[in-house]
Every structure is written in structure tokens, then in C-alpha cells.
Amino acid sequence: MRGTLRDAPRVSQLQSPEAVTATLAEYRSHKELLANLTLRELRSRYKRSILGWAWSTINPIVYMIVYTIVFKYFFHANPKPGQPSGLNVYALFLLSAMLPFNFFQASVMGSLSSLTGNSNLIKKTYFPRELLPASTVFSNLVSFAIEMSLLLIALLAFGDWRALEFLPVTVFLMLVLAVFALGLGLAMSALNVYFRDIEHFLGIFFLVWFFLTPIVYSFDTLGSAGKPWVKDLLKANPMTDAALSFRATLYNGTHPGLFELGYFILWAVAAFFIGRAIFNRLEGGLAEEL
């Protein structure tokens, strides 16, 4: 590892509104490059693969089958039917929160190597380096949209027509989650140039984070064992409110709670600005470190 903590610039304050406006203008001026980088990510993802884009649906289906067998039939996970949708299908209950988390994890983990994997491009020419992790997030967002479309079809097939009614809210949640992923992706991609241990740490961190998020189990049943503090602890996790919000619009067929939605949006916005601040502070030394 070439960089040390002393070598890396320190993060100070978040960007001013003027700096954010200038950054957005710079993004617009490079929108064609961003689109090309995103297309490159999409084309290379399943290059020389026989099944190609089918893998984007096969993977979540396999996870759904495994988790359904293990948690529903071995651990007897039995969440309440969706209210007011009346839906009572554990696999759909699982997917409504698992697909968003999978997108979030894939985006952050993919962004992690977006700079180190494009070192030659960074050294040859100047362009906003943020476009590299951004293209990773956007390419994952395309796959996420495909997966969510298939989930919506499955929900409609089981009679959950309310999921269609709240589709605009679901799309909004997807965009907020993308902002959250981009913020963490920006920070982690830059830090990974200086500290390569981050890649190994994040793999373990996301494994723990997954099970600390009510995805395979129902959040409502956590306090039933006489330990209400567990719910309070998991409520501090922003992905808990993300999972509850997605599950509300998809599985339950209703609006997400205002507190859950607000807390989730607050975390996403804060992560984006903090992530950009870290990225901008470390960007100056990227070419040298790479």
C-alpha cells in the first residue's frame, strides 16, 4: 500500500451551494462522457457470457429461493400479510426489500474499484473523476430497474394492483437510493486508492449490514420477544427505513411512513455531500497514487 493516513488530505467541510451548482453544471457539460462510460459498464458486465443479461434476473431468483427455504421453512419466518394489499407471499415479501439492498451493495462495491480499475484513463487525460463511480451506479440502476419491473409484474400476477398505484413513489425511492449509493461510492472509491484494505473490509461490512436490515425477517415482530431495544437499535440503520419504505409501496401497497422516508432521504443527501467532499479532497493525489 503506497499511501498512508498522513499522505491523504483531510476532509474539512461540506461544499457550499455555489460549489454544488458549479459541479452540476460540470456534470451537464460532460453528460455525453457519462453516458458513454455507463454504456461501457453495461456492455462489459456480461461480455462473452452465454446467458448475458439473464444473469441480472437469475441471481436474485436464486437468492430468493435459498432465503425462502432457509428462513420460511427452517426458521419459520412468517411475516404478516401486507396491509392493505392482503398479499401473503414470503418470496415477494423478501424481494421487495432484497432487490433494493442488492442494488445498493453492488453499486458501492462496484464503485470501489472504479478508479483503480481505470488508472490508465485517469493518467492520460482530465475529466471529472466522479464520472467513473457515477457510471457504475447508473449502470447498476439500469439492472435494478429491470429487476424491479419483473417484481412489479409478479406482484400484479398475485393480485397486488396497489403496487402499480404507488409506482411513482417506488421510482422516487429508487432515485434516492441511487443518490445514497453514489455518495458512499464516491467516498469509498477515493479512499480505496490510498487504503486498499477497504475492499476487504466492505465485503464483511455489507454482510453484517444485510442481516441488520429487516429483509429476511419482519421488522414488526422484533419487539415481540420482550426486547424492544432491538427495534430501536435497527432504527438507527438508514437501510432499515429504506427497506420499510420499499416494502410499503410494493408489498403493502401504501405510502411509506413520513418518518421513515424523511430519515432515509436525510441519510442519502448527507452521504452524497460528505462523499463528494471526501472525493474532492483526495482527488488531487489520485494520479500519483495510481
N, C-alpha and C positions, 0 to 999 in steps of 0.2 A: 504494500500500500504506500503510495508516494506521498499523499497528503497527510497532514496531522491536524489536530484541533487548532493548533496555533497558526497553521498556514491558512486555514479557512477564515474568510471575513466574517465578522459578527453581524447578526441580524439586529437592526435597530427598530425603527418604527414602520408602521404600515404606510403605504403610498398615499399621497394626497389625492383628492378628487381630480385635480388638474393632471397629475401623472397617470391616473387611470384613464382619463379621457384621451390623453396622448397615446396610451398603449392600445386602446380600442381602435383609434384611427390608424395606428401602425398595422394592427391585425387586418383591418379592412383593405389596406393597401397591399397586403400580402395574401389575400384570400385565395388567389389562384394557386399560389405555392402550397398553402394549407390543404386545398382540395387535392392537389397532386400527391402530397405526402400521405393524405388519408387513403387515396386510391391505391397507392403503393402498398400501404399496410394491408388493405383488404385483399389485394391480388397475391401478396406473398404469404398470407396467412395459411391458405390451404393449397399452395403451389405444389404440383406433382402429387396431389392426393386424389385417389380414385373417387372417393365419396365427396370431396370438395366441401361445399357449404352445408352439406347434410350433417357434417360434424357439429355445426352450431346448434342443431336440434338433438342429435344423438346423445351428446354429453349430458345435457340437463335431464333427458329422459332416463338415462342410466342412473344418474344420481337420485332421481325421483323414485325409481323402482327400489334401489338399495335402501334409501332412507325410509321409504314407506314400509318395507318388510321389517326392517330393524326396529323402528320406533313405533309403528302401529301394531305390529303383531308380536314382537318380542317384549317391548316396553309398554305396550298397551296405551300409547298416546291416543287420546280420544277427545279432540277439541270440540267445543260446542258448535252447533250448526251456525252458519253465517246469518247475521241479523242485519237487515230484514230479508236477505236473499233466500234464506232457508236451505242453502247449499250445505251438504254434508258429505264431502268427498275429500279424504285426507290428502290425496295426491295433489289436488288443486289448492288446498289449504297450504301445502308445502311449497308449491311452485310460486304462488303469489308473493312470497317473501324471499324464496331462494334465488329466483332469477335476478331480482334487483341486487342482492348481495353478491352474486356471482359476477355481474357486470361491474360492480364497484371494485371487487377484488382484482378481476382481470385487468381493469383499466389502470389501477395503481401499480400492480406488479408489472404490467407491460410498459408503463411509463418509466419504471425504474431503470431499464436498460436502453431507453430511447436515446440517451446522449452517448453512453459508452459504446453502443452499437453503431453509431453514426459518427465516429470520431473523425474519419477522413473527410466527410462532408463539412463538419464544423471547422476543420483546419483550412479547408480550401477557400471558402467564401463566407461572407457575412450575410446573415438573415436572422430574424428573431428566433433565438434558440427555443423559445417556448413553443414554437410550432411543432417541434418533434414530439414532446409528450402530449400536446393537444391533438395531434393527428392520431396518436394511439388511442386516446379517449374517444375521439369521434368515430374511428373505425369500430371500436367495441360498441359504441352507441348504435351503429347500424345493425350489428349482430343482435344486440339487445332488443331493438325494435322488431326484428324478425321473430325472436323468441316470444316476445310479449304478444305479438299478433297471433301466433299459434295458440298461446294460452287463452287469449280472448275467444278464439274460435271454440276451444274446448269448454270454456265457461258457458258460452252460448249454447253449446250442444247439450249441456246438463241443465239448461233452463235458467241460467243466471243472466237474464236480459238487463238487469240493473247495471252490470259491468259496462255495458255499451253506453248507458246513460251517463256514467261518470268517466267515460274515456278521456275527455279533455283534462280532467283533474289528474288522471293517471299519466298523461303525456307531460303535464306540468311537473309532476313528481319525478319523472324520468330526467327531465332537464335539470332540475335542482340536484338530483343525484350525480349527474354528469359534472356539474359545477363543483360539487364536493370532491369527486374523484380527480378532477383536474387540479384542484388546489393541492391535494395530497401528492398527486403525481408530479407536479412541478417541484415541490419541496424535496421529495424522495429522489427524483432523477438527478437533481443537482447535488444533493448530499452523497449520493451513491458514487459520484465521480471522485470525491475526496475520501469516503469511507466505504469500502467495498463490503464490509460486514453487514451493511444494512440489508442487502439482498437476502441473506440467510436469516436475519432477524425478522424481516417482514413475513417470511413464509410461516414461521412459528406464530407470529403475532396474529395473522389472519386466521389461523386455525383456532386459536383461543377466542378471537373476536366472533367467529361464526357461531360458536356454541354459547357465547354470552349474549347473543341476539335471538329473540324468540322466533326462530324459523321452523325448527323441527318440533317445537312444543308451543303450547298456547300461553301467552302472557297472562291471561286472566286466571289461570289455575295455579300460578306460582305462589300466591299467598295462602292457598288452602291448606298447606302443611303446617300452619302455625308460624311461619317465618315471613311476615310481610316485608321485612327489611330486604329480602331478595329482590322484590319488585322495585323497591326504592333504589337499590344498587344498580339494577339493569336499566332503570330510567335515565341514569346519567349517560348511558351509551346512546349516542345520536342515531346509530343504526337501529336501535330498538324502535324509535319513533318513525324512522324510515320504513321499517318492516310493518309496523302497525298501520301506517298511512297507506301503503300499497295494498295491504290486506283489506283495509276498509273499502277502498274503491273497487277492488277486483273481487274478492271473496264475499265480503259482506254486502257490497252494493250500496254504499252510503258515503257521506262526506267523511274525510279524516277529521279527527279531533283538532280543534284550533290550537290547543297547547302543543300537541304532537307535531303538527305541521309547522307551527312557528319555531319550535325548538330545532327541528330538522333544518329549516331554511336558515336559521341563525348560524348553525354549525357549518352549513355549506358555504355561506357567504364569508364567514370568518376564515374557514380553511382556504378559500380561494385567495383572499388578500394576504394572509400570512404566507401561503405557499408561494405567491408571486414575489413577496418581499424577500423571502429566503433565496429564491431563484435569482433575483436581480442582484443580490449581494454576492452570490457565488459565481455569477456568470462571467465576470471578468477573468477569472483564472481557469475557466473550463478548457480552453485550447491547450494551455500549458500542461495541465494535469493529465489531459487525454494523450 
